Amino acid sequence: MIIDKLIDEIKKKSNPTALGLDTCADYLPGELRVKIKDFKDAGRVIFEFNKSIIDAAADLIPAVKLQAAYYEMYGAHGMEAYEKTREYAKSRGLITIADVKRNDIASTAGAYSRAYLSCSDIGIPAYDFDFMTVNPYLGSDGIEPFLADCKSREKGLFILVKTSNKSSSELQNQILKDGRTVYELVGGFVENWGRDLVGKYGYSSVGAVVGATQKEEARKIRKAYANMFFLIPGYGAQGGSAADLSVSFDERGLGAVVNNSRGIICAHKKFPELKYYEAARKAVVLMKEDLGKERFDSENIF
């Protein structure tokens, strides 16, 4: 199970941090930003930056998350950097997460799944990630193609349940006739979709996106769905703290991987005395320590 491989890496490195490479020109240090004149330059320089950050942090982190939107805005050259970054992260032994939040009617959902988890209809993979993020709001027939590829190709999903953005409650916290919220309803669907993909640690390869800024909702979801592994965005720049995350983990300190994007890739702005990749490594170390203080009894868990 791919979820077991992710948890193995978390345990090995005593760190549940996912490096979020949501890389764009505005986030680059000045010495790299000035090299960009067109999309071709952007793709080349962004990959150069990503590669250096991965090299600086690979021994500390279990996973990288690549938000496709930051690459799509540079056209084909941006997406080339996206794939080269994925490929390089895999070569360094990291679990890869495509943050694409895809879904559509069943046939189109199948095409999205083939793009990121499986192979195209000519038998060649395009973006061969370990996990991808999925939007559940088309219902089961829009999820089934992704589940089929997860089962046949040892892949995983993180399905949107309770997101970190401020306006998420406008939809996700609406109360249904039976007293549940929309996010609790979706959580139930996610648990059911993942029942056939539970691994040795008791977690399914079909997990949930649950924002770091949503502590009380995360507490309810964790209590209700013990087999659900969380991808947690919102730590750091979006306001989520390590204290907010304690409810998302089990008594072993397992149950989630915590993404940090700007806090790591923009760390050169906070530590200008360091090279940008050294600053990124320092940010990863500080995050690991921050999470550890809140959640881990190191003698018992790792």
C-alpha positions as CSV (number, residue, x, y, z in Angstrom):
1,M,0.0,0.0,0.0
2,I,1.3,3.4,-0.9
3,I,0.0,4.8,2.4
4,D,2.3,2.4,4.2
5,K,5.3,3.6,2.2
6,L,4.4,7.2,3.2
7,I,4.1,6.3,6.9
8,D,7.3,4.3,6.8
9,E,9.1,7.4,5.5
10,I,7.5,9.6,8.2
11,K,8.7,7.2,10.9
12,K,12.1,6.8,9.3
13,K,12.7,10.6,9.3
14,S,10.7,11.3,12.5
15,N,9.0,14.0,10.6
16,P,5.5,14.3,9.0
17,T,6.4,17.3,6.9
18,A,5.5,17.5,3.2
19,L,7.6,20.1,1.3
20,G,5.2,22.2,-0.7
21,L,6.8,23.3,-4.0
22,D,4.2,25.8,-4.9
23,T,7.0,27.6,-6.8
24,C,6.5,30.8,-8.8
25,A,8.7,33.6,-9.9
26,D,7.6,35.9,-7.2
27,Y,8.8,33.5,-4.5
28,L,12.3,33.2,-6.0
29,P,15.4,34.9,-4.5
30,G,16.5,37.9,-6.5
31,E,19.5,36.2,-8.1
32,L,17.2,33.7,-9.7
33,R,14.3,36.0,-10.4
34,V,16.4,38.3,-12.6
35,K,17.1,35.3,-14.9
36,I,13.5,35.0,-16.0
37,K,12.5,36.9,-19.2
38,D,9.9,34.4,-20.7
39,F,8.1,31.1,-20.0
40,K,11.1,29.1,-21.1
41,D,13.3,30.8,-18.6
42,A,10.7,30.4,-15.9
43,G,10.5,26.7,-16.4
44,R,14.3,26.3,-16.3
45,V,14.9,28.5,-13.3
46,I,12.0,27.1,-11.3
47,F,13.3,23.6,-11.7
48,E,16.8,24.8,-10.8
49,F,15.3,26.3,-7.6
50,N,13.2,23.2,-6.8
51,K,16.1,20.8,-7.3
52,S,18.3,22.8,-4.9
53,I,15.5,22.8,-2.3
54,I,15.0,19.1,-2.6
55,D,18.7,18.4,-2.3
56,A,18.8,20.5,0.9
57,A,15.8,18.8,2.5
58,A,15.6,15.3,1.1
59,D,17.2,13.7,4.2
60,L,14.7,15.4,6.5
61,I,11.3,15.0,4.8
62,P,9.2,12.1,3.6
63,A,7.2,13.8,0.8
64,V,6.8,16.7,-1.6
65,K,3.6,18.2,-2.8
66,L,3.5,20.0,-6.1
67,Q,0.6,22.4,-6.7
68,A,0.0,22.3,-10.4
69,A,-1.5,25.8,-10.7
70,Y,1.9,27.5,-10.0
71,Y,3.3,25.6,-13.0
72,E,0.4,25.8,-15.4
73,M,0.6,29.6,-15.5
74,Y,3.9,29.3,-17.3
75,G,2.4,27.1,-20.0
76,A,4.2,24.0,-21.4
77,H,7.5,25.1,-20.0
78,G,6.0,25.3,-16.5
79,M,4.5,21.9,-16.8
80,E,7.9,20.6,-18.0
81,A,9.4,21.9,-14.8
82,Y,6.5,20.2,-12.9
83,E,7.3,16.8,-14.3
84,K,11.1,17.2,-14.0
85,T,10.6,18.2,-10.3
86,R,8.4,15.1,-9.7
87,E,10.9,12.9,-11.4
88,Y,13.8,14.4,-9.4
89,A,11.9,14.1,-6.1
90,K,11.3,10.4,-6.9
91,S,14.9,9.9,-7.6
92,R,15.7,11.2,-4.1
93,G,13.4,8.6,-2.6
94,L,10.5,11.0,-1.8
95,I,6.8,10.3,-1.9
96,T,5.1,12.6,-4.5
97,I,1.7,14.3,-4.2
98,A,0.1,16.0,-7.1
99,D,-2.0,18.8,-5.7
100,V,-4.4,19.2,-8.7
101,K,-7.9,18.9,-7.1
102,R,-9.3,17.2,-10.2
103,N,-12.7,15.6,-10.9
104,D,-15.4,15.6,-13.5
105,I,-18.0,13.1,-14.9
106,A,-16.8,9.5,-14.9
107,S,-15.1,9.4,-18.3
108,T,-13.2,12.7,-17.8
109,A,-12.3,11.7,-14.2
110,G,-10.8,8.6,-15.7
111,A,-8.6,10.7,-18.0
112,Y,-7.5,12.8,-15.1
113,S,-6.6,9.7,-13.2
114,R,-4.6,8.3,-16.2
115,A,-2.8,11.6,-16.3
116,Y,-1.6,11.6,-12.7
117,L,-1.8,8.1,-11.4
118,S,-1.8,5.7,-14.3
119,C,-1.0,5.7,-18.0
120,S,-2.4,7.4,-21.0
121,D,-4.4,5.4,-23.6
122,I,-1.2,4.9,-25.5
123,G,0.5,3.2,-22.5
124,I,2.8,6.0,-21.4
125,P,2.5,7.8,-18.1
126,A,2.4,11.6,-18.2
127,Y,2.7,12.6,-14.5
128,D,3.3,9.4,-12.5
129,F,2.6,10.6,-8.9
130,D,2.1,8.5,-5.8
131,F,-0.9,10.5,-4.6
132,M,-3.2,13.2,-6.0
133,T,-5.8,15.5,-4.6
134,V,-9.4,15.1,-5.7
135,N,-12.6,17.1,-5.4
136,P,-15.5,14.9,-4.3
137,Y,-18.4,17.1,-5.3
138,L,-19.5,15.1,-8.4
139,G,-20.3,12.1,-6.3
140,S,-19.2,8.4,-6.5
141,D,-19.1,8.1,-10.3
142,G,-16.5,10.8,-10.4
143,I,-14.4,9.0,-7.8
144,E,-14.5,5.4,-9.0
145,P,-12.0,5.8,-11.9
146,F,-9.4,7.1,-9.4
147,L,-10.2,4.3,-7.0
148,A,-9.7,1.7,-9.7
149,D,-6.2,3.1,-10.4
150,C,-5.3,3.2,-6.7
151,K,-6.2,-0.5,-6.4
152,S,-4.4,-1.6,-9.6
153,R,-1.3,0.6,-9.4
154,E,-0.7,1.1,-5.7
155,K,-1.6,4.8,-5.7
156,G,-3.4,7.1,-3.3
157,L,-5.8,10.0,-3.0
158,F,-6.4,12.9,-0.7
159,I,-10.0,14.0,-1.1
160,L,-11.2,17.4,-0.1
161,V,-13.1,17.2,3.2
162,K,-12.5,20.3,5.3
163,T,-10.2,22.9,3.6
164,S,-8.1,25.6,5.2
165,N,-9.5,28.6,3.4
166,K,-11.5,31.1,5.5
167,S,-14.7,30.8,3.4
168,S,-14.8,27.0,3.5
169,S,-17.5,27.1,6.1
170,E,-19.9,28.7,3.6
171,L,-20.4,25.3,2.0
172,Q,-18.6,22.7,4.1
173,N,-20.2,23.6,7.5
174,Q,-23.8,23.7,6.3
175,I,-26.1,21.6,8.4
176,L,-28.0,18.7,6.8
177,K,-31.4,17.4,7.8
178,D,-29.9,14.6,9.8
179,G,-27.8,17.1,11.8
180,R,-24.5,16.4,10.2
181,T,-22.4,19.0,8.4
182,V,-21.5,18.7,4.7
183,Y,-17.9,18.0,5.6
184,E,-19.0,15.1,7.9
185,L,-21.1,13.7,5.1
186,V,-18.1,13.9,2.7
187,G,-15.9,12.3,5.4
188,G,-18.2,9.3,5.5
189,F,-18.0,8.9,1.8
190,V,-14.2,9.1,1.9
191,E,-14.0,6.4,4.6
192,N,-16.3,4.1,2.6
193,W,-14.3,4.7,-0.7
194,G,-11.1,3.8,1.1
195,R,-12.2,0.6,2.9
196,D,-10.4,-1.7,0.5
197,L,-7.1,0.1,0.7
198,V,-6.3,0.0,4.4
199,G,-2.7,-0.9,5.1
200,K,-0.6,-2.3,7.9
201,Y,-0.8,0.9,10.1
202,G,-4.6,0.9,9.9
203,Y,-4.8,3.8,7.5
204,S,-6.3,3.9,4.0
205,S,-4.5,5.1,0.9
206,V,-7.7,7.1,0.3
207,G,-7.3,10.0,2.7
208,A,-8.7,13.4,3.4
209,V,-7.5,17.0,3.0
210,V,-8.2,18.6,6.4
211,G,-6.9,22.1,7.0
212,A,-4.6,23.1,9.8
213,T,-6.8,26.1,10.5
214,Q,-9.8,23.9,11.2
215,K,-8.9,22.4,14.7
216,E,-12.4,21.6,15.9
217,E,-13.5,20.1,12.6
218,A,-10.3,18.0,12.5
219,R,-11.0,16.7,16.0
220,K,-14.5,15.5,14.9
221,I,-13.2,13.9,11.7
222,R,-10.4,12.1,13.5
223,K,-12.8,10.8,16.1
224,A,-15.3,9.6,13.6
225,Y,-13.0,8.1,11.0
226,A,-10.0,6.3,12.6
227,N,-8.7,4.9,9.3
228,M,-8.6,8.2,7.5
229,F,-5.1,9.6,6.9
230,F,-5.0,13.5,6.6
231,L,-3.1,15.7,4.2
232,I,-3.0,19.0,6.2
233,P,-2.5,22.3,4.4
234,G,-2.5,25.6,6.1
235,Y,0.5,25.3,8.5
236,G,2.5,28.5,8.8
237,A,1.7,31.2,6.3
238,Q,-2.1,30.4,6.4
239,G,-2.2,30.6,10.2
240,G,-2.2,27.0,11.3
241,S,0.0,26.2,14.2
242,A,1.5,23.0,15.6
243,A,-0.9,23.2,18.5
244,D,-3.8,23.2,16.1
245,L,-2.5,19.9,14.6
246,S,-2.4,17.7,17.8
247,V,-6.0,16.6,17.3
248,S,-5.2,15.2,13.9
249,F,-2.8,12.5,15.0
250,D,-3.3,9.2,16.8
251,E,-1.6,8.0,20.0
252,R,1.4,6.8,17.9
253,G,1.9,10.3,16.4
254,L,0.7,9.0,13.1
255,G,-2.3,9.9,10.9
256,A,-1.2,12.9,8.9
257,V,1.3,14.6,6.7
258,V,1.6,18.4,7.1
259,N,2.3,20.5,4.1
260,N,4.4,23.7,4.3
261,S,5.0,25.7,1.1
262,R,5.7,29.4,1.5
263,G,7.2,28.8,5.0
264,I,10.0,26.7,3.4
265,I,10.5,28.0,-0.2
266,C,10.3,31.6,0.9
267,A,12.5,31.1,4.0
268,H,15.3,33.1,2.3
269,K,13.2,36.2,3.0
270,K,13.3,35.4,6.7
271,F,16.9,34.3,6.8
272,P,18.6,36.6,4.3
273,E,22.0,35.8,5.7
274,L,21.7,32.3,4.3
275,K,21.7,30.9,0.8
276,Y,18.1,30.2,-0.3
277,Y,18.5,26.4,0.0
278,E,20.2,26.7,3.4
279,A,17.3,28.9,4.6
280,A,14.8,26.3,3.3
281,R,16.6,23.5,5.2
282,K,16.6,25.6,8.4
283,A,12.8,26.1,8.0
284,V,12.3,22.4,7.7
285,V,14.4,21.7,10.8
286,L,12.4,24.4,12.7
287,M,9.1,23.0,11.6
288,K,10.2,19.4,12.6
289,E,11.1,20.7,16.0
290,D,7.8,22.7,16.3
291,L,5.7,19.7,15.4
292,G,7.7,17.4,17.7
293,K,7.1,19.6,20.7
294,E,3.4,19.4,20.3
295,R,2.8,15.9,19.3
296,F,5.6,13.5,19.9
297,D,7.0,11.5,22.8
298,S,10.1,10.6,20.9
299,E,10.9,7.6,23.2
300,N,7.6,5.9,22.5
301,I,6.6,6.9,18.9
302,F,9.6,6.9,16.8
